[in-house]
Structure formats: structure tokens, C-alpha cells
């Protein structure tokens, strides 16, 4: 993976780091008489879409709910494999499963009190690592990853809460597990993965140095936002817990 050239270009021109993902659909008049089938274009690829049999379709292709679950599954899958690659962990397989449960009476307007959309979503991950891999490192990677709410991270909660008439949940400051040891355990893991290598090239050195600078700058602004949101609670946390390395500020 050639991150060093990307890190260099993003450092020189931050606007290059801004990307826009998109998807679109277009239905011609000839297809208007078949509302149960269509196509959506995402990333230049055409994906057929169908309608679920529970709402009158044939379920003879991926339905919109499947595509949403697929988006979340692909994000989690890629994130785990990229981080494992940077940490030098050899994984034999990664199995990610996302399911969403829907009460279609809301979709069909049979009961107004039932919201349209997923009522619940579930995410499960199964990792199979090479024999002899550092089990503690794998456990720390897995645990640190899922200390975050992936549904919030990928914007699903922010999208579906308003659709279901739910107010934005009140944010509470919590320090779970690794967050009692350092304030930013995921970044600590990334730094260890970048610097703890038996052999380093000049390009790797440049990438590791650039990413380290990027992480420290990012954490500076992130913690300013956290202080703005949680005030003295987060300031007290900063006093009690070190930023990246225990016992070292």
C-alpha cells in the first residue's frame, strides 16, 4: 500500500484529501411500468436493485436495505484489514455480517406509529489470524475498534434518528477499557504499527513521520472540540489520563 506519496500530497495540498462519494439512479420511460426493478450507479459501477417481497416485490436482486448493510460491512471490513496490515498482523480471514430488522408496516403506512426504516441493526465480526500471531495485539485491535459506535461513525444513526422521529441522543462522556489508560488508544496503536518495524526504508520513514505529525495536529483540534463540548469534565480527564503513552504526556 503506497501511503507515503498520498501523505506527502495531502500535506502539501490539504484540499486533495477532500473526496466526494456518490450514487445515482436514472429510470427511463420504458422502465416506468416495472417499478419493482431498477439500477443504481455507485463509483462508476451499475448495481441492479429490486424490491423486497415483504412490500410486494420479488426479492430477485439486492434491495435497498441490502445495499445499506453492504456499505457498513465494506467499511468495517476495509478498516480492519488496513489497520491489521499496518500492525503487521497476518489474518487468514475476516468475516463481517451486518443485519437490519425492519417492520414493513411502517413502509406500507399500515400503522402510523411505526417509523419507516430499520428498527435495529446488528454488526458481527469474526477474525481468523495466523497461528503464532500476537494474540494480545489482535485483541487490543479488535477491542479498540469496537469501543467506537460504528453506526455513528458512518453516519447511520444521524440519518435514521430524524427519519424515525427520534431526538438526537444526549452525549455522555465515558471512559471505557483502554480509554482509562490513554486518551486516544486507536492512535496509539497506529503509531506503534508505523514505528515498530524491524526494517525501515526512507519512504516508510517519511510516511511514518508525516502520519505522526498528522495525528498530533489532528488530536490538538479534536481535543479542542471535546473541551468545547464537555468542558471541565474533559479537562479533568486530560489531567488524569495521558494522551498517547501511559505516564508520558
Secondary structure, DSSP 8 states (H G I E B T S, - for coil): --HHHHHHHHHH-GGGG-----EEE---GGGTT-TTEEEEEETTEEEEEE--GGGTS---S-BHHHHHHHHHHHHHHHHHHHHHHHHT--EEEEEEEEEEEE-HHHHTTS-TTS-SSEEEEEEEEEEEE-TTS-HHHHHHHHHHHTTS-HHHHTTHHHHHHHHTT-----------GGGGTBS-HHHHHHHHHHH--SS--HHHHHHHHHHHHHHHHHHHHHHHHHHHHHTHHHHHHHHHSBSSBTTB-
